[in-house]
Each structure stands twice: as structure tokens, then as C-alpha cells.
Amino acid sequence: MSRTTLSVLSAFLVATCVAGVAGAQDDDALAQANNPLAQVTAFNVQAYLIDELTGTNEDASQLLFRFATPFSIGKTNWLMRATMPINSFPGGSSMSNRTGPGDFDIFAAYLIDTGKPGRTFGVGPQLVMPTASPHELGNEQWQLGVANVLFDASSPTFQWGYLAIYRAGIGETNGRERVSLFAFQPFSFIQIGDGWYTGTAPLWTYDFESKNYSMPIGVRFGRAFKSGNTVFNIFAEPQVSLLDKGTGLPERQIFLGVNMQF
């Protein structure tokens, strides 16, 4: 799964880069290309290609299909984001990789007017559904949580922000440990020119039940460009673990993505 995903996404990234050479540039649109709260419809294909998991010599991968769209309730503005993962992780006595859909998650962020152009702030509920098959690829329990996002694109050169999520298992856990997880994703991006940029967006997690944690760091290289009415954002971000505790956490990985805003 890891090698196949890497080959397919690498080919797609190269092809998109080549196509992007002739793409039009729009500074405002490019500054918003990494904004998880951008008030546009978006579809992202992203992957974590994990070279080694802590406590094992095994690799793993996670392919993410992510859709986001703005909507309104009365006079309030919201953004819905839904993610369907395809996981490939080692399991069983043989520790062979098992591949299948993971747990589906969705959150809706209420967009609050910050009074500052280019700065967006959102907060709202999150729901995780136990859709994993086989069950070992998920947590086998429903989860409720809250998500908070900030993104500041007031500067055309430097953008920054964060995504913070806490979620907890509810109802039956099917013998599994009840989920109580905090995830924090800081991000910062520097525009180099002609749509090229660098930066980072690692995902840090802390499990309140097991006391395990993961804190990777990395450097992203990407390019955003506009083709027709679509803004493409392609990137690769090698990451290594700075701090971690527990088994089955990423030691080394590459975060790849092809994001599209319509």
C-alpha cells in the first residue's frame, strides 16, 4: 500500500507541477491556498507515507479524501469539512499490513468575524463515525468533539495559524480503550514567489487515556497556482518525530497533498 500510494501520488504531483507552469497567478487566491477555513468548496487528496512506526520496524500509510464547503444558517456563516481515510497499518500475529477504510469524521466550524481582513477564526462540533473495516483500522466507537481553527493570511508573504481538536468516545467501545484525544496542528507558510512556498504543518497528538503522544516536525515545499477557476496546491513535507511516547506512532513519514479549491 505504501509503495503503491507513493508511486501514484508522486506521479500525480509531478504531472500537476508541470501543468502548473502555465497556470495563472492570483496573489489573494494563492495566500488562501493553505487556509482550512477558506470560504470556497474544496477537495483534497492527501497521504501520510510512514516509513517506520515506533516500537516496530513496520511501515504504514494513510490516504485521506477530504471535502469542504461553506454554508449558511440564517445570518451565520459556517464551513463543513468531511474526511474519509483509507488506512494501511500492521496488525495481527504476523504484523502484516491490513488495508481498508478508517473512521469517517466531519466537523462544522462557525466562522466568526475577527474584524481583520485576511484573518479567519472558526469553532464548532466534530463527529467521528466508526466506519473502519476491518475494525482494527479504527477505534470501534462513536466520538464527539470540538474543533477550533485560526488562519491569518493578512500578509501576502507569510501566513500562519492552527487547528486544535479534542474528541472523546461515547457509548459502546467494543472492548477498546475509550478515546480521549487532543490534536494540535500549527502551520506557517512563507511565499517564495511564482506560487512556490515553504513552511510546515505537523500534526501533534496527545492521548489522555494512555498518556502517549506524538510530536513530529518537518519542512514543506509546495506550489499553488490557478488554472481556470480552480486553485491547485501541491506539496510534499518530510517529517521526523521530535518527541513521542508509545507504540505505533510515526517515527519518519512524508506528508503529501494535492488540494483543489473551486
C-alpha positions as CSV (number, residue, x, y, z in Angstrom):
1,M,0.0,0.0,0.0
2,S,2.7,2.5,0.9
3,R,4.7,1.9,-2.2
4,T,1.7,2.0,-4.4
5,T,0.4,5.2,-2.8
6,L,3.8,6.8,-3.1
7,S,4.1,5.9,-6.8
8,V,0.6,7.1,-7.7
9,L,0.8,10.4,-5.7
10,S,4.4,11.1,-6.8
11,A,3.3,10.8,-10.5
12,F,0.3,13.0,-9.9
13,L,2.4,15.6,-8.1
14,V,4.9,15.7,-11.0
15,A,2.2,16.0,-13.6
16,T,0.4,18.7,-11.7
17,C,3.7,20.7,-11.3
18,V,4.3,20.5,-15.0
19,A,0.7,21.6,-15.7
20,G,1.1,24.4,-13.2
21,V,3.9,26.1,-15.1
22,A,1.4,27.7,-17.4
23,G,-1.1,28.4,-14.5
24,A,-2.2,32.0,-13.8
25,Q,-1.1,33.7,-10.6
26,D,-3.5,35.4,-8.2
27,D,-1.8,36.7,-5.0
28,D,-5.0,36.7,-2.9
29,A,-6.0,33.2,-4.1
30,L,-2.6,31.8,-3.5
31,A,-2.4,33.3,0.0
32,Q,-5.6,31.4,0.8
33,A,-4.5,28.1,-0.8
34,N,-3.5,26.6,2.6
35,N,-6.4,28.1,4.5
36,P,-8.6,25.3,6.0
37,L,-11.3,27.9,6.5
38,A,-11.3,29.4,3.0
39,Q,-14.9,30.1,2.1
40,V,-14.8,28.1,-1.1
41,T,-15.6,24.5,-2.0
42,A,-12.5,22.3,-1.8
43,F,-11.5,18.8,-2.4
44,N,-8.1,17.4,-1.1
45,V,-6.2,14.2,-1.7
46,Q,-3.5,13.8,1.0
47,A,-1.4,11.0,2.2
48,Y,0.9,10.1,5.1
49,L,3.5,7.7,4.0
50,I,5.0,6.3,7.2
51,D,8.5,4.7,6.8
52,E,8.6,3.4,10.4
53,L,6.3,3.1,13.4
54,T,7.6,3.5,16.9
55,G,8.2,0.2,18.7
56,T,8.2,-1.8,15.4
57,N,10.1,-2.0,12.1
58,E,6.9,-1.8,10.2
59,D,5.7,0.8,7.7
60,A,2.2,2.1,7.2
61,S,0.2,4.7,5.2
62,Q,-3.0,6.8,5.4
63,L,-4.7,8.2,2.3
64,L,-7.2,11.0,3.0
65,F,-10.0,12.1,0.8
66,R,-11.2,15.5,2.2
67,F,-14.2,17.6,1.1
68,A,-15.1,21.1,2.4
69,T,-17.8,23.5,1.6
70,P,-19.3,26.7,3.1
71,F,-22.9,27.0,4.1
72,S,-25.2,29.4,6.0
73,I,-27.6,29.1,8.9
74,G,-29.7,32.2,9.0
75,K,-27.3,35.1,9.0
76,T,-24.3,33.0,10.3
77,N,-21.6,31.6,8.1
78,W,-20.2,28.0,8.5
79,L,-17.7,25.7,6.9
80,M,-18.2,21.9,6.8
81,R,-15.2,19.6,6.4
82,A,-15.5,15.8,6.0
83,T,-12.6,13.3,5.8
84,M,-12.6,9.7,4.7
85,P,-9.3,7.9,5.4
86,I,-8.0,4.7,3.7
87,N,-5.7,3.2,6.3
88,S,-2.9,0.6,5.9
89,F,-1.4,-0.5,9.2
90,P,0.3,-3.7,10.5
91,G,-1.8,-5.9,12.7
92,G,-2.4,-9.5,13.9
93,S,0.2,-12.0,14.9
94,S,2.0,-11.7,11.6
95,M,2.1,-7.9,11.8
96,S,1.1,-7.8,8.1
97,N,-0.5,-4.7,6.7
98,R,-4.3,-4.5,6.8
99,T,-5.8,-2.0,4.4
100,G,-9.3,-0.6,4.3
101,P,-11.5,2.5,5.2
102,G,-10.9,4.1,8.5
103,D,-13.2,6.1,10.7
104,F,-15.1,8.9,8.9
105,D,-15.0,12.3,10.6
106,I,-16.8,15.5,9.9
107,F,-16.8,18.9,11.6
108,A,-18.7,22.2,11.1
109,A,-16.9,25.4,12.0
110,Y,-18.9,28.6,12.8
111,L,-16.9,31.4,11.2
112,I,-16.6,34.4,13.5
113,D,-15.9,37.9,12.1
114,T,-12.5,38.9,13.5
115,G,-12.7,42.4,12.2
116,K,-9.4,42.0,10.5
117,P,-9.2,41.3,6.7
118,G,-7.4,38.1,5.9
119,R,-7.8,36.6,9.4
120,T,-10.4,33.8,9.8
121,F,-11.5,32.1,13.0
122,G,-13.8,29.2,13.4
123,V,-15.1,26.9,16.1
124,G,-17.7,24.1,16.1
125,P,-18.6,20.4,16.7
126,Q,-16.9,17.3,15.4
127,L,-18.4,13.8,14.9
128,V,-16.4,10.7,14.2
129,M,-18.2,7.6,12.9
130,P,-16.9,4.0,13.4
131,T,-16.8,3.1,9.7
132,A,-13.4,1.3,9.8
133,S,-13.2,-2.1,8.1
134,P,-11.5,-4.2,9.3
135,H,-12.4,-2.8,12.7
136,E,-8.7,-2.7,13.8
137,L,-8.2,0.2,11.4
138,G,-10.4,2.5,13.6
139,N,-11.4,2.9,17.2
140,E,-14.7,1.0,17.1
141,Q,-16.7,3.8,18.8
142,W,-18.6,6.9,18.1
143,Q,-16.8,10.1,19.0
144,L,-17.8,13.7,19.7
145,G,-15.6,16.6,19.9
146,V,-14.9,20.3,19.2
147,A,-12.6,21.9,16.6
148,N,-11.1,25.3,16.6
149,V,-9.2,26.9,13.6
150,L,-7.4,30.1,13.1
151,F,-5.7,31.2,9.8
152,D,-4.1,34.6,9.2
153,A,-3.4,35.5,5.6
154,S,-3.3,39.2,6.1
155,S,0.2,39.2,4.7
156,P,0.8,38.0,1.1
157,T,4.2,36.8,2.2
158,F,3.7,34.9,5.5
159,Q,0.6,33.0,6.6
160,W,0.1,31.2,9.9
161,G,-2.5,29.6,12.1
162,Y,-3.5,26.4,13.8
163,L,-6.1,23.6,14.0
164,A,-7.0,22.3,17.5
165,I,-9.3,19.4,18.1
166,Y,-10.4,17.5,21.2
167,R,-12.6,14.4,20.8
168,A,-13.9,11.7,23.1
169,G,-15.5,8.3,22.7
170,I,-19.2,7.9,23.5
171,G,-21.4,4.8,24.0
172,E,-20.1,1.3,23.5
173,T,-16.4,0.9,23.0
174,N,-16.5,-2.8,22.0
175,G,-13.7,-3.6,24.4
176,R,-11.4,-0.9,23.1
177,E,-9.9,1.9,25.2
178,R,-12.2,4.9,25.2
179,V,-10.9,7.7,23.0
180,S,-9.8,10.9,24.7
181,L,-7.5,12.6,22.2
182,F,-6.2,16.1,21.7
183,A,-4.7,17.1,18.4
184,F,-2.9,20.3,17.5
185,Q,-1.7,21.3,14.1
186,P,0.3,24.6,13.9
187,F,1.0,25.8,10.4
188,S,3.1,28.6,8.9
189,F,3.9,29.3,5.3
190,I,6.3,31.6,3.5
191,Q,5.6,32.6,-0.1
192,I,8.8,32.5,-2.2
193,G,7.4,33.7,-5.5
194,D,5.5,32.5,-8.6
195,G,3.3,30.4,-6.3
196,W,6.2,28.5,-4.7
197,Y,6.2,28.4,-0.9
198,T,7.8,26.6,2.0
199,G,6.6,26.0,5.6
200,T,5.3,23.3,7.9
201,A,2.0,21.8,9.2
202,P,2.8,18.9,11.5
203,L,0.1,17.2,13.5
204,W,0.8,16.8,17.2
205,T,-1.4,14.4,19.3
206,Y,-1.8,13.6,23.0
207,D,-3.9,10.6,24.3
208,F,-5.3,11.4,27.7
209,E,-6.1,7.7,28.4
210,S,-2.7,6.1,27.5
211,K,-0.6,9.2,28.1
212,N,1.0,8.6,24.7
213,Y,2.0,11.5,22.5
214,S,3.5,12.2,19.1
215,M,5.2,15.4,18.0
216,P,6.7,15.4,14.5
217,I,8.4,18.3,12.8
218,G,9.1,18.8,9.1
219,V,9.6,21.2,6.2
220,R,7.1,21.6,3.4
221,F,7.8,22.6,-0.2
222,G,4.9,23.3,-2.4
223,R,3.4,25.3,-5.2
224,A,0.0,26.9,-5.6
225,F,-1.4,28.0,-8.9
226,K,-4.6,28.9,-10.6
227,S,-5.9,27.1,-13.6
228,G,-9.3,28.3,-14.9
229,N,-11.5,28.7,-11.8
230,T,-9.5,26.2,-9.7
231,V,-6.7,26.9,-7.3
232,F,-4.3,23.9,-7.1
233,N,-2.0,23.5,-4.2
234,I,0.5,20.6,-4.3
235,F,3.1,19.9,-1.6
236,A,5.5,17.4,0.0
237,E,6.5,17.6,3.6
238,P,9.1,15.1,5.0
239,Q,8.6,14.8,8.8
240,V,10.6,13.1,11.7
241,S,9.5,12.6,15.2
242,L,10.9,15.1,17.7
243,L,9.1,13.7,20.8
244,D,7.0,10.6,21.1
245,K,5.8,8.1,23.7
246,G,4.0,4.8,22.8
247,T,4.0,2.1,20.1
248,G,2.6,2.5,16.6
249,L,3.3,6.2,16.2
250,P,5.1,7.7,13.2
251,E,8.9,7.8,13.5
252,R,9.5,9.0,10.0
253,Q,7.0,10.0,7.3
254,I,6.2,12.1,4.3
255,F,3.1,14.2,4.1
256,L,1.9,14.7,0.5
257,G,-1.1,16.5,-0.8
258,V,-3.0,17.8,-3.9
259,N,-5.5,20.4,-2.7
260,M,-8.1,21.9,-5.0
261,Q,-10.3,25.0,-4.3
262,F,-13.2,25.7,-6.7
